[in-house]
């Protein structure tokens, strides 16, 4: 969304403080990701956020926040809770607060989640927030593993109840995972600037509210393809922290494909020595060095995911999508039989193809060497992965390479190896085709864009007929590598993303407006266990690229997977309510340093925070008076707040004087959201004193917001 910015300052002394919590990771990694923003927040003292139809503000020196009683639709929380009842008053987090675990058998698990919450909240508040095992006192946040009596038996695994009142906060859940879900919601009840890496004065308030919440589906996943373009473990751990804030609980790692094999396998050094050295689009192996993880690094990523209550699902695609394996092992004389016999692909002999082509590689099911390789891979990956699933892939193998009988023989043999290691077989829905016999309870991931009874939708029904469970990932709704919608007000990367599933682009509306339990005829919620967004890596060369494609569409998928089923269409109340709540996430993502696409479909609100300044000995001030979050608003006219440039910006300094201000910031690019904007002013006072002003910001059709600033001349 593009809009013209208009800044007006007037005499007042307000602070604002509505909104919700940020997206991000825990503890040290949280600080690491946000460190680049810390200088922008130094000295900030006041906040206001404008959302369509309302401006919430906190009075300077007062904690009074007026909110009408309402429901979950009135909160800015994503995913939307099952039930929320907003009361009168508010809870204010203060420096005296503790995060309290209840004494008893579950105290250790409660304390771990309490430590997570403290690590999230300490950087911006500056409070000690000790995590203790004790009875709660007024002003504390109490966490307890127990029975809140509002959750049915089917909702106990991840459900929780959150009660915020004027005297404290209580989050209760039957499991530690449920408690963790509860603290993510609590973070979003706090002001957006709770994500700041530098201490802010607050106040840190939430509405008085009672929330009962639990997921629609247990599997809420994100696939990350590190095979087409390598991503280091540090980047993946950052992404883990980002997605955990929105209750994503599965990370599906695509570790191998035609262009790269990314995990060291003992006994097969060629898999990474040869197979890791390239990426899609490199036009040769010398352009992009690729890379791989050691098994120790893989285990560390799994541990980090587990600390965020995220299960890792490893995938080494087979029998197709494995030219990197074939190229690595084709001349491996250490194999027990004939290494050339592993290749059932289209190229004789095989060669590297760093384009986006698919469907040209296949491992031969009749080769003993194929199974020497695959047995080692499966055995080592399953031993290193505590989660229940191993994904064997199974997609896009043309019959010209492997006739159906040979394909089925491969899948059936590999499934036996997987179950022999105690894991549940998972694969693309192709593995439910003719001749395969996956064990009952295996998981098929449905990826075809076809819905209903359209051609291509049969794999979903075949999976149901074979008593498989379904993860829904139809490409035209969940493939996050697909390009965004191109429009007059959009910023769409020319080289980032693909469009085979979304010829006209897939935006927020595509990610949100569909029903996993009704997309394919014959596949219902009795069969579906979850939803997965897929970040394929053909065009994604960095985490910043991945973030831009993942966010904010993943938030739409998170709500589809978590929140109760609703009528979701382009004109439905559910969709427009979601867009409003999604808009409130813009400031949180910016403050968190998360790159995202400022979709023109979203009514992004403004958020502004004021700054404190001290005049010099001559009464002169030159510096920031406010910082603005304005996702999607062009920065091209922000070099000077001047009416001659089409915008007005006046700063009234609290002494009756008015001047023109300057605005600095980084403009959006085709692959990056605009930065936070800084509003500067210059003024000279005539006599010492404390001066208070109020900056009013408006842009486009967004609701104006106000933030006070203070200048002291001792």
C-alpha positions as CSV (number, residue, x, y, z in Angstrom):
1,X,0.0,0.0,0.0
2,X,1.4,3.4,-1.0
3,X,0.3,6.5,0.7
4,X,1.4,10.1,1.4
5,X,2.5,10.8,4.9
6,X,1.4,13.8,6.9
7,X,2.9,14.8,10.2
8,X,1.4,17.4,12.5
9,X,2.6,18.2,16.0
10,X,0.6,19.9,18.8
11,X,1.0,20.7,22.4
12,X,0.2,17.8,24.6
13,X,1.9,15.1,26.7
14,X,0.6,11.7,25.9
15,X,2.0,8.2,25.6
16,X,0.4,5.4,23.7
17,X,0.5,1.7,24.4
18,X,-1.9,-0.7,22.7
19,X,-1.2,-3.6,20.5
20,X,0.3,-7.1,20.9
21,X,3.4,-9.0,21.2
22,X,6.1,-9.6,18.6
23,X,7.3,-12.4,16.4
24,X,10.7,-13.6,17.5
25,X,12.9,-16.2,19.2
26,X,14.0,-16.7,22.7
27,X,16.7,-15.4,24.9
28,X,20.1,-14.6,23.3
29,X,18.9,-15.3,19.7
30,X,16.1,-12.8,20.3
31,X,18.7,-10.2,21.2
32,X,20.9,-11.1,18.3
33,X,18.2,-10.7,15.7
34,X,17.1,-7.3,17.0
35,X,20.4,-5.8,17.8
36,X,20.5,-4.0,14.5
37,X,17.5,-1.9,15.6
38,X,18.7,-1.0,19.1
39,X,19.9,2.5,18.2
40,X,16.6,3.5,16.7
41,X,14.9,3.0,20.1
42,X,17.3,4.8,22.4
43,X,15.4,7.5,24.3
44,X,11.9,6.6,23.1
45,X,9.3,7.3,25.7
46,X,5.8,7.4,24.2
47,X,3.8,5.1,21.9
48,X,0.5,5.1,20.0
49,X,-0.9,2.8,17.5
50,X,-3.7,3.6,15.1
51,X,-5.9,0.8,13.8
52,X,-8.9,1.2,11.5
53,X,-11.6,3.0,13.4
54,X,-9.8,3.6,16.6
55,X,-6.8,5.2,18.3
56,X,-5.6,3.6,21.6
57,X,-3.4,5.8,23.8
58,X,-1.8,5.7,27.2
59,X,-1.7,9.0,29.1
60,X,1.7,10.1,30.3
61,X,1.9,9.4,34.0
62,X,-1.2,7.3,33.9
63,X,-1.9,3.7,33.2
64,X,-5.6,4.2,32.3
65,X,-6.6,2.4,29.2
66,X,-10.2,2.4,28.2
67,X,-11.5,-0.6,26.2
68,X,-15.0,-1.6,25.7
69,X,-16.0,-5.2,26.5
70,X,-15.5,-7.4,23.4
71,X,-14.5,-10.7,22.0
72,X,-11.6,-12.3,20.2
73,X,-12.4,-10.2,17.1
74,X,-11.5,-7.1,19.1
75,X,-8.0,-8.3,19.9
76,X,-5.1,-8.0,17.5
77,X,-4.0,-11.6,18.2
78,X,-3.0,-14.0,15.3
79,X,-4.0,-16.8,15.2
80,X,-7.4,-15.8,16.5
81,X,-8.2,-17.5,19.8
82,X,-11.2,-19.8,20.1
83,X,-12.8,-17.7,22.7
84,X,-12.0,-14.3,24.3
85,X,-14.0,-12.1,26.6
86,X,-12.6,-8.6,27.2
87,X,-13.5,-7.1,30.5
88,X,-12.9,-3.6,32.0
89,X,-9.6,-2.3,33.1
90,X,-6.2,-3.6,32.3
91,X,-3.2,-5.5,33.6
92,X,0.1,-3.5,33.9
93,X,3.4,-5.3,33.9
94,X,5.8,-3.6,36.4
95,X,9.3,-4.0,37.6
96,X,8.0,-5.7,40.7
97,X,6.4,-8.6,38.7
98,X,7.6,-12.1,38.9
99,X,6.9,-15.0,36.6
100,X,5.6,-17.7,38.9
101,X,5.6,-21.5,38.5
102,X,3.2,-23.4,40.7
103,X,4.8,-25.7,43.3
104,X,4.3,-29.4,42.6
105,X,5.3,-32.2,40.4
106,X,5.2,-30.0,37.2
107,X,7.2,-27.2,38.6
108,X,10.3,-27.9,36.5
109,X,8.3,-27.9,33.2
110,X,6.5,-24.7,34.3
111,X,9.7,-23.1,35.3
112,X,11.2,-23.7,31.8
113,X,8.3,-21.9,30.1
114,X,8.5,-19.2,32.7
115,X,12.1,-18.7,31.8
116,X,11.1,-18.4,28.1
117,X,8.6,-15.7,28.9
118,X,11.1,-13.8,31.0
119,X,13.6,-13.9,28.2
120,X,11.1,-12.5,25.8
121,X,10.1,-9.6,28.1
122,X,13.3,-8.5,29.7
123,X,15.1,-6.7,26.9
124,X,12.4,-4.1,26.3
125,X,11.1,-3.7,29.8
126,X,14.4,-3.8,31.6
127,X,12.7,-5.6,34.4
128,X,14.3,-8.5,36.3
129,X,11.2,-10.6,36.0
130,X,12.5,-13.5,38.1
131,X,11.2,-16.9,37.3
132,X,10.3,-18.5,40.6
133,X,8.4,-21.4,42.1
134,X,6.0,-19.8,44.6
135,X,2.5,-18.7,45.2
136,X,1.6,-15.7,43.1
137,X,1.3,-12.2,44.4
138,X,-0.6,-9.3,43.0
139,X,1.1,-8.1,39.8
140,X,2.7,-11.5,39.0
141,X,2.3,-13.7,35.9
142,X,1.4,-17.2,37.1
143,X,1.9,-20.3,35.0
144,X,0.5,-23.7,35.9
145,X,0.2,-27.1,34.4
146,X,-3.3,-28.1,35.5
147,X,-6.8,-28.5,34.4
148,X,-8.5,-25.2,33.6
149,X,-11.9,-27.0,33.3
150,X,-12.6,-25.1,30.0
151,X,-10.9,-27.6,27.8
152,X,-12.4,-30.8,26.5
153,X,-10.4,-34.1,26.3
154,X,-9.6,-33.5,22.6
155,X,-8.1,-30.1,23.4
156,X,-5.8,-30.8,26.3
157,X,-2.5,-31.5,24.3
158,X,-2.0,-27.8,23.3
159,X,-4.9,-25.9,24.8
160,X,-4.7,-23.2,27.5
161,X,-6.7,-20.7,29.4
162,X,-5.3,-17.1,29.9
163,X,-6.9,-14.8,32.4
164,X,-5.5,-11.2,32.7
165,X,-7.0,-9.0,35.4
166,X,-6.1,-5.8,37.1
167,X,-4.3,-7.9,39.8
168,X,-2.3,-10.3,37.6
169,X,-2.1,-12.8,34.8
170,X,-2.8,-16.5,35.1
171,X,-2.0,-19.0,32.3
172,X,-3.1,-22.6,32.9
173,X,-2.7,-25.6,30.6
174,X,-2.7,-29.4,30.9
175,X,0.8,-29.5,29.2
176,X,3.9,-27.5,28.9
177,X,3.2,-27.1,25.2
178,X,-0.1,-25.5,26.1
179,X,1.6,-23.1,28.5
180,X,4.0,-22.1,25.7
181,X,1.1,-21.4,23.4
182,X,-0.4,-19.3,26.1
183,X,2.7,-17.1,26.6
184,X,2.8,-16.5,22.8
185,X,-0.7,-15.1,23.1
186,X,0.2,-13.0,26.1
187,X,3.1,-11.4,24.2
188,X,0.6,-10.3,21.5
189,X,-1.6,-8.7,24.2
190,X,1.3,-6.3,25.1
191,X,2.3,-3.3,23.0
192,X,4.1,-4.0,19.8
193,X,7.3,-2.3,21.1
194,X,7.7,-5.2,23.6
195,X,10.0,-6.5,20.9
196,X,12.5,-3.7,21.4
197,X,16.1,-4.8,22.1
198,X,16.6,-1.6,24.2
199,X,14.8,-0.7,27.4
200,X,11.6,1.4,27.0
201,X,9.6,3.0,29.8
202,X,6.3,1.4,28.8
203,X,3.8,1.3,30.4
204,X,3.4,-2.4,29.4
205,X,-0.4,-3.0,29.6
206,X,-2.8,-5.7,28.3
207,X,-6.6,-5.6,28.3
208,X,-8.4,-7.5,31.1
209,X,-9.4,-10.6,29.2
210,X,-10.3,-14.2,29.6
211,X,-9.1,-16.5,26.7
212,X,-9.8,-20.2,26.1
213,X,-7.8,-21.5,23.2
214,X,-6.8,-24.7,21.4
215,X,-5.8,-25.6,17.9
216,X,-8.0,-27.0,15.1
217,X,-5.1,-29.2,13.9
218,X,-2.1,-30.6,15.7
219,X,0.2,-30.3,12.7
220,X,0.9,-26.7,11.8
221,X,4.0,-26.7,9.7
222,X,6.5,-24.8,7.6
223,X,8.7,-26.6,5.0
224,X,12.1,-25.0,4.4
225,X,14.0,-26.1,1.4
226,X,17.8,-25.8,2.1
227,X,18.7,-28.1,-0.8
228,X,18.1,-25.8,-3.7
229,X,19.9,-23.0,-1.8
230,X,21.9,-23.7,1.3
231,X,20.9,-22.0,4.6
232,X,23.3,-22.2,7.6
233,X,21.9,-23.5,10.9
234,X,22.0,-19.9,12.4
235,X,19.5,-18.7,9.8
236,X,17.2,-21.6,10.4
237,X,17.3,-21.0,14.1
238,X,16.3,-17.4,13.5
239,X,13.4,-18.6,11.5
240,X,12.4,-21.1,14.2
241,X,12.0,-18.2,16.6
242,X,10.0,-16.2,14.2
243,X,7.5,-18.9,13.4
244,X,7.1,-20.1,17.0
245,X,5.5,-16.8,17.9
246,X,2.5,-17.7,15.7
247,X,2.1,-21.3,17.1
248,X,3.7,-23.1,14.2
249,X,4.8,-26.4,15.6
250,X,6.4,-28.4,12.8
251,X,9.6,-27.5,10.8
252,X,9.8,-29.8,7.7
253,X,13.4,-29.7,6.5
254,X,13.9,-30.5,2.8
255,X,17.6,-31.7,3.0
256,X,18.3,-33.0,-0.4
257,X,17.2,-32.4,-4.0
258,X,18.7,-32.4,-7.5
259,X,21.0,-29.5,-6.8
260,X,22.3,-30.2,-3.3
261,X,22.7,-32.7,-0.5
262,X,23.0,-30.8,2.8
263,X,23.7,-33.2,5.7
264,X,26.9,-35.2,6.4
265,X,26.2,-38.9,6.4
266,X,28.8,-41.2,8.0
267,X,30.4,-43.6,5.6
268,X,29.4,-41.6,2.6
269,X,31.6,-38.5,2.5
270,X,31.0,-37.9,-1.2
271,X,27.3,-37.0,-0.5
272,X,28.5,-33.7,0.9
273,X,32.0,-33.6,-0.5
274,X,30.5,-33.5,-4.0
275,X,26.8,-33.1,-3.5
276,X,26.7,-30.0,-1.4
277,X,28.7,-27.7,-3.8
278,X,26.0,-25.9,-5.7
279,X,22.6,-24.3,-5.8
280,X,19.8,-23.6,-8.3
281,X,20.5,-20.8,-10.8
282,X,24.2,-20.7,-10.2
283,X,25.1,-21.5,-13.8
284,X,27.9,-23.7,-12.5
285,X,29.3,-24.9,-9.2
286,X,31.9,-22.2,-8.8
287,X,29.3,-19.4,-8.6
288,X,27.6,-20.6,-5.4
289,X,29.7,-22.7,-3.0
290,X,26.6,-24.3,-1.4
291,X,27.3,-25.9,1.9
292,X,26.1,-28.6,4.3
293,X,25.5,-29.3,8.0
294,X,27.3,-31.6,10.2
295,X,25.2,-34.0,12.2
296,X,26.1,-32.1,15.4
297,X,24.7,-28.9,13.7
298,X,21.6,-30.8,12.7
299,X,21.1,-32.0,16.3
300,X,21.6,-28.5,17.6
301,X,18.8,-27.2,15.3
302,X,16.5,-29.9,16.4
303,X,17.2,-29.0,20.0
304,X,16.5,-25.3,19.3
305,X,13.3,-26.3,17.6
306,X,12.3,-28.5,20.6
307,X,12.9,-25.6,22.9
308,X,10.3,-23.7,20.9
309,X,7.9,-26.8,21.0
310,X,8.6,-27.4,17.3
311,X,9.0,-30.9,15.9
312,X,11.5,-31.3,13.0
313,X,10.6,-33.6,10.1
314,X,13.6,-34.5,7.9
315,X,13.1,-35.2,4.2
316,X,15.5,-36.8,1.7
317,X,13.3,-37.0,-1.4
318,X,13.3,-40.3,-3.2
319,X,13.2,-42.1,-5.6
320,X,13.2,-38.8,-7.7
321,X,14.6,-35.3,-6.9
322,X,18.0,-36.8,-6.1
323,X,20.4,-35.9,-8.8
324,X,22.8,-34.7,-6.1
325,X,22.9,-38.2,-4.6
326,X,23.4,-39.8,-8.0
327,X,26.2,-37.3,-9.0
328,X,27.9,-37.9,-5.7
329,X,27.8,-41.7,-5.7
330,X,27.8,-42.6,-9.5
331,X,31.6,-43.2,-9.4
332,X,31.9,-44.3,-5.8
333,X,34.0,-47.4,-6.0
334,X,33.5,-48.0,-2.3
335,X,29.9,-49.1,-3.0
336,X,29.4,-52.9,-2.8
337,X,28.1,-53.5,-6.3
338,X,28.0,-51.3,-9.4
339,X,27.7,-47.6,-8.6
340,X,26.6,-46.8,-12.2
341,X,23.5,-49.0,-11.6
342,X,22.0,-46.5,-9.1
343,X,21.0,-44.2,-12.0
344,X,17.6,-44.6,-13.5
345,X,17.4,-40.9,-14.5
346,X,17.1,-39.3,-17.9
347,X,20.8,-38.4,-18.3
348,X,23.2,-41.1,-19.4
349,X,25.7,-40.5,-17.9
350,X,24.2,-38.2,-15.3
351,X,25.2,-34.5,-15.2
352,X,24.5,-31.5,-13.1
353,X,21.5,-29.4,-13.9
354,X,21.3,-26.1,-11.9
355,X,18.1,-24.9,-13.5
356,X,14.6,-25.2,-11.9
357,X,13.8,-28.3,-13.9
358,X,12.4,-31.3,-12.2
359,X,11.5,-34.9,-13.1
360,X,14.8,-36.0,-14.7
361,X,16.4,-38.0,-11.8
362,X,15.6,-41.3,-10.2
363,X,17.3,-43.9,-8.1
364,X,17.0,-47.5,-9.4
365,X,15.1,-49.7,-7.0
366,X,16.9,-52.9,-8.2
367,X,20.4,-51.7,-7.3
368,X,21.9,-52.9,-4.1
369,X,24.0,-49.7,-4.0
370,X,20.8,-47.7,-3.9
371,X,19.8,-49.4,-0.7
372,X,23.2,-49.2,0.8
373,X,23.0,-45.4,0.4
374,X,19.3,-45.0,1.5
375,X,19.7,-47.3,4.4
376,X,22.6,-45.3,5.8
377,X,20.7,-42.0,5.2
378,X,17.5,-43.2,6.9
379,X,19.2,-44.9,9.7
380,X,21.4,-41.9,10.7
381,X,18.6,-39.3,10.2
382,X,16.0,-41.3,12.2
383,X,18.6,-41.9,15.0
384,X,19.2,-38.1,15.2
385,X,15.6,-37.0,15.0
386,X,13.4,-37.5,18.1
387,X,10.2,-36.6,16.3
388,X,7.7,-39.3,15.1
389,X,8.1,-38.7,11.3
390,X,10.5,-39.5,8.5
391,X,9.6,-38.0,5.1
392,X,10.7,-40.1,2.2
393,X,9.4,-37.7,-0.5
394,X,8.1,-39.7,-3.4
395,X,6.9,-36.9,-5.7
396,X,7.4,-36.1,-9.4
397,X,8.8,-39.4,-10.7
398,X,7.8,-39.8,-14.4
399,X,6.7,-43.2,-15.5
400,X,9.3,-42.9,-18.3
401,X,11.9,-43.2,-15.6
402,X,10.3,-45.6,-13.2
403,X,7.1,-47.4,-14.4
404,X,4.4,-47.6,-11.7
405,X,5.4,-51.1,-10.6
406,X,9.0,-50.1,-10.0
407,X,8.0,-46.8,-8.3
408,X,5.7,-48.7,-6.0
409,X,8.4,-51.3,-5.2
410,X,10.8,-48.5,-4.2
411,X,8.2,-46.8,-2.0
412,X,7.2,-50.0,-0.3
413,X,10.8,-51.1,0.4
414,X,11.7,-47.7,1.8
415,X,8.6,-47.5,3.9
416,X,9.7,-50.8,5.5
417,X,13.1,-49.3,6.4
418,X,11.5,-46.3,7.9
419,X,9.0,-48.2,10.1
420,X,11.9,-50.5,11.1
421,X,13.5,-47.5,12.7
422,X,10.3,-46.8,14.7
423,X,9.2,-43.8,12.6
424,X,5.9,-43.0,10.9
425,X,6.2,-42.8,7.2
426,X,5.5,-39.5,5.6
427,X,5.7,-38.4,2.0
428,X,4.0,-36.4,-0.7
429,X,0.6,-37.7,-1.6
430,X,2.1,-39.4,-4.7
431,X,3.1,-42.3,-2.4
432,X,-0.6,-43.3,-2.1
433,X,-0.7,-44.2,-5.8
434,X,-1.3,-47.6,-7.4
435,X,0.6,-50.5,-6.0
436,X,1.9,-48.8,-2.9
437,X,1.1,-50.2,0.5
438,X,2.1,-47.6,3.2
439,X,1.3,-48.7,6.7
440,X,-2.0,-47.5,8.1
441,X,-1.5,-44.1,9.8
442,X,1.2,-43.0,7.4
443,X,1.0,-39.4,6.4
444,X,0.4,-38.1,2.9
445,X,1.1,-34.4,2.1
446,X,-1.3,-33.2,-0.5
447,X,0.4,-30.6,-2.7
448,X,-1.6,-30.5,-5.9
449,X,-3.5,-27.2,-6.7
450,X,-6.4,-29.3,-7.8
451,X,-9.5,-29.2,-5.5
452,X,-12.8,-30.9,-5.4
453,X,-12.9,-33.8,-8.0
454,X,-10.7,-32.0,-10.5
455,X,-8.0,-34.0,-12.3
456,X,-5.0,-34.3,-10.0
457,X,-7.0,-34.5,-6.8
458,X,-7.2,-38.3,-6.8
459,X,-4.1,-38.7,-4.7
460,X,-5.9,-37.2,-1.7
461,X,-8.7,-39.8,-2.0
462,X,-6.2,-42.6,-2.6
463,X,-4.5,-41.7,0.6
464,X,-7.7,-41.8,2.5
465,X,-8.6,-45.2,1.0
466,X,-5.2,-46.5,2.3
467,X,-6.0,-45.2,5.8
468,X,-3.4,-42.5,5.7
469,X,-3.6,-39.2,7.5
470,X,-3.4,-36.0,5.4
471,X,-1.4,-32.8,5.7
472,X,-2.9,-30.3,3.4
473,X,-0.5,-28.2,1.4
474,X,-2.2,-27.3,-1.9
475,X,0.3,-25.3,-3.9
476,X,-2.1,-22.5,-4.9
477,X,-2.9,-21.8,-1.2
478,X,0.3,-22.8,0.8
479,X,3.3,-22.7,-1.4
480,X,5.1,-19.6,-0.1
481,X,7.6,-19.6,-3.0
482,X,4.8,-18.5,-5.3
483,X,4.9,-14.9,-6.4
484,X,2.7,-12.3,-4.8
485,X,-0.1,-10.6,-6.8
486,X,1.1,-7.9,-9.1
487,X,-0.7,-4.6,-8.9
488,X,-0.3,-0.9,-9.1
489,X,0.4,-0.6,-5.4
490,X,2.5,-3.8,-5.0
491,X,6.2,-4.3,-4.8
492,X,6.8,-7.7,-6.3
493,X,10.4,-9.0,-6.8
494,X,11.1,-9.6,-10.5
495,X,13.4,-12.6,-9.7
496,X,12.0,-13.8,-6.4
497,X,9.4,-16.5,-6.5
498,X,7.7,-18.8,-9.0
499,X,4.3,-18.8,-10.6
500,X,3.4,-22.2,-11.8
501,X,0.7,-22.7,-9.2
502,X,-0.4,-19.0,-9.1
503,X,-0.1,-17.6,-12.6
504,X,-1.6,-14.3,-11.3
505,X,0.1,-14.4,-8.0
506,X,-0.9,-15.7,-4.5
507,X,-1.4,-13.1,-1.8
508,X,-3.0,-13.1,1.7
509,X,-6.4,-13.9,0.2
510,X,-5.1,-17.2,-1.3
511,X,-3.4,-18.2,1.9
512,X,-6.5,-17.5,4.1
513,X,-9.6,-18.1,2.0
514,X,-9.8,-21.9,1.8
515,X,-10.8,-24.9,4.0
516,X,-8.3,-27.7,4.5
517,X,-11.2,-30.1,5.5
518,X,-13.2,-29.4,2.4
519,X,-10.6,-28.6,-0.4
520,X,-10.6,-32.1,-1.9
521,X,-13.7,-34.1,-2.2
522,X,-13.5,-37.2,0.0
523,X,-10.9,-35.6,2.3
524,X,-12.4,-34.2,5.5
525,X,-11.4,-33.2,8.9
526,X,-11.6,-36.9,9.9
527,X,-8.6,-37.4,7.7
528,X,-6.7,-34.1,7.9
529,X,-4.1,-33.7,10.7
530,X,-2.8,-30.3,9.6
531,X,-1.6,-27.7,7.2
532,X,1.8,-26.8,5.9
533,X,3.3,-23.8,4.2
534,X,6.1,-24.7,1.8
535,X,9.1,-22.3,1.3
536,X,10.8,-23.9,-1.7
537,X,14.3,-22.6,-2.4
538,X,14.8,-22.3,-6.1
539,X,14.8,-18.5,-6.0
540,X,15.5,-17.9,-2.3
541,X,19.2,-17.3,-1.6
542,X,19.0,-15.9,1.9
543,X,16.9,-15.8,5.1
544,X,15.9,-12.2,4.2
545,X,14.5,-13.6,0.9
546,X,12.8,-16.4,2.7
547,X,11.2,-14.0,5.3
548,X,9.9,-11.8,2.5
549,X,8.1,-14.7,0.9
550,X,7.0,-16.4,4.2
551,X,5.7,-13.4,6.0
552,X,2.9,-12.4,6.2
553,X,1.3,-15.3,4.3
554,X,2.4,-17.8,6.9
555,X,0.3,-15.9,9.5
556,X,-2.7,-16.6,7.4
557,X,-1.9,-20.3,7.2
558,X,-1.2,-20.3,11.0
559,X,-4.8,-19.1,11.6
560,X,-6.3,-21.5,9.1
561,X,-4.5,-24.3,10.9
562,X,-5.2,-23.1,14.5
563,X,-8.5,-21.2,14.7
564,X,-11.9,-22.8,14.4
565,X,-13.3,-23.5,10.9
566,X,-15.0,-20.4,9.5
567,X,-16.5,-19.3,6.2
568,X,-13.4,-17.8,4.6
569,X,-14.0,-15.9,1.3
570,X,-13.0,-12.6,-0.2
571,X,-16.2,-11.0,1.2
572,X,-16.6,-12.9,4.5
573,X,-16.4,-11.1,7.9
574,X,-13.8,-13.7,9.0
575,X,-11.4,-12.6,6.2
576,X,-11.8,-8.8,6.8
577,X,-11.4,-9.4,10.6
578,X,-8.2,-11.3,9.9
579,X,-6.9,-8.5,7.7
580,X,-7.4,-6.0,10.5
581,X,-5.6,-8.2,13.0
582,X,-2.9,-9.1,10.5
583,X,-2.3,-5.3,10.0
584,X,-1.6,-5.0,13.7
585,X,1.3,-7.4,13.3
586,X,3.2,-5.1,11.0
587,X,4.8,-3.0,13.7
588,X,5.7,-6.1,15.6
589,X,7.4,-7.6,12.6
590,X,9.3,-4.4,11.9
591,X,10.4,-4.0,15.5
592,X,11.5,-7.6,15.5
593,X,13.7,-7.1,12.4
594,X,11.7,-9.6,10.3
595,X,11.6,-8.8,6.6
596,X,8.1,-9.2,5.1
597,X,6.0,-8.2,2.2
598,X,3.7,-5.3,2.9
599,X,0.8,-6.7,1.0
600,X,-1.6,-4.1,-0.5
601,X,-4.5,-6.3,0.7
602,X,-3.7,-5.5,4.3
603,X,-4.8,-2.2,6.0
604,X,-1.5,-1.7,7.7
605,X,-1.9,0.7,10.6
606,X,0.6,3.3,11.8
607,X,2.5,3.1,15.0
608,X,4.6,5.9,16.4
609,X,6.8,6.3,19.5
610,X,8.1,9.6,20.8
611,X,11.6,10.4,21.9
612,X,13.1,12.4,24.8
613,X,15.6,15.0,24.0
614,X,17.9,17.3,26.1
615,X,18.6,20.8,24.8
616,X,22.2,22.0,24.9
617,X,23.5,24.9,26.9
618,X,22.1,27.3,24.4
619,X,18.6,25.8,24.3
620,X,19.2,24.1,21.0
621,X,17.7,20.8,20.0
622,X,18.5,18.7,16.9
623,X,17.5,15.1,16.9
624,X,14.7,12.5,16.7
625,X,11.3,13.4,18.1
626,X,9.6,10.2,17.1
627,X,9.9,6.9,15.2
628,X,7.2,5.7,12.9
629,X,6.2,2.2,11.8
630,X,4.4,2.5,8.4
631,X,4.5,-0.8,6.6
632,X,3.8,-0.5,2.9
633,X,4.0,3.3,2.8
634,X,6.5,4.6,0.2
635,X,9.5,6.4,1.6
636,X,10.5,8.1,-1.6
637,X,9.0,11.4,-0.5
638,X,10.3,11.2,3.1
639,X,13.7,12.9,2.7
640,X,12.0,16.1,3.8
641,X,8.7,16.7,5.5
642,X,7.8,19.6,3.3
643,X,4.5,20.6,1.7
644,X,6.3,21.4,-1.5
645,X,7.1,17.7,-1.8
646,X,3.4,16.7,-1.3
647,X,3.5,16.2,2.4
648,X,3.1,18.4,5.5
649,X,5.1,18.1,8.6
650,X,5.0,20.7,11.4
651,X,6.4,20.2,14.8
652,X,5.0,22.4,17.6
653,X,7.6,22.3,20.3
654,X,5.5,23.1,23.3
655,X,6.5,26.8,23.5
656,X,4.2,28.0,20.8
657,X,6.8,27.6,18.1
658,X,6.4,25.6,14.9
659,X,9.0,24.3,12.5
660,X,9.4,21.9,9.6
661,X,10.8,18.4,10.3
662,X,12.9,15.9,8.4
663,X,12.2,12.2,8.0
664,X,14.8,9.6,7.3
665,X,14.6,5.9,6.6
666,X,15.2,3.2,4.1
667,X,12.7,2.9,1.2
668,X,11.2,-0.4,0.4
669,X,12.7,-2.5,-2.3
670,X,11.2,-5.3,-4.4
671,X,12.4,-7.8,-1.8
672,X,12.5,-5.8,1.5
673,X,9.9,-3.9,3.6
674,X,10.7,-0.3,4.3
675,X,12.5,0.5,7.5
676,X,11.1,2.2,10.5
677,X,11.2,6.0,9.9
678,X,12.7,8.5,12.1
679,X,11.2,12.0,12.4
680,X,13.8,14.7,13.2
681,X,13.4,18.3,14.3
682,X,15.5,21.3,15.0
683,X,14.6,24.1,17.5
684,X,16.0,26.7,19.9
685,X,14.2,27.5,23.1
686,X,14.3,30.9,24.7
687,X,14.4,29.8,28.3
688,X,15.1,26.7,30.3
689,X,12.3,24.3,31.2
690,X,10.6,21.0,30.3
691,X,8.5,21.1,27.1
692,X,6.1,18.5,25.9
693,X,4.6,18.2,22.5
694,X,2.6,15.7,20.5
695,X,3.4,14.5,17.0
696,X,0.4,13.5,15.0
697,X,1.0,11.3,12.0
698,X,-1.3,10.4,9.2
699,X,-0.8,8.6,5.9
700,X,-3.2,7.6,3.2
701,X,-6.4,6.2,4.6
702,X,-4.8,4.9,7.9
703,X,-6.1,6.3,11.1
704,X,-3.9,9.1,12.5
705,X,-1.8,8.3,15.5
706,X,-0.2,10.6,18.1
707,X,2.9,10.4,20.3
708,X,4.3,12.9,22.7
709,X,7.9,13.9,22.9
710,X,9.7,15.7,25.7
711,X,12.5,18.2,25.6
712,X,14.4,19.2,28.8
713,X,16.6,22.3,29.0
714,X,18.0,22.1,32.5
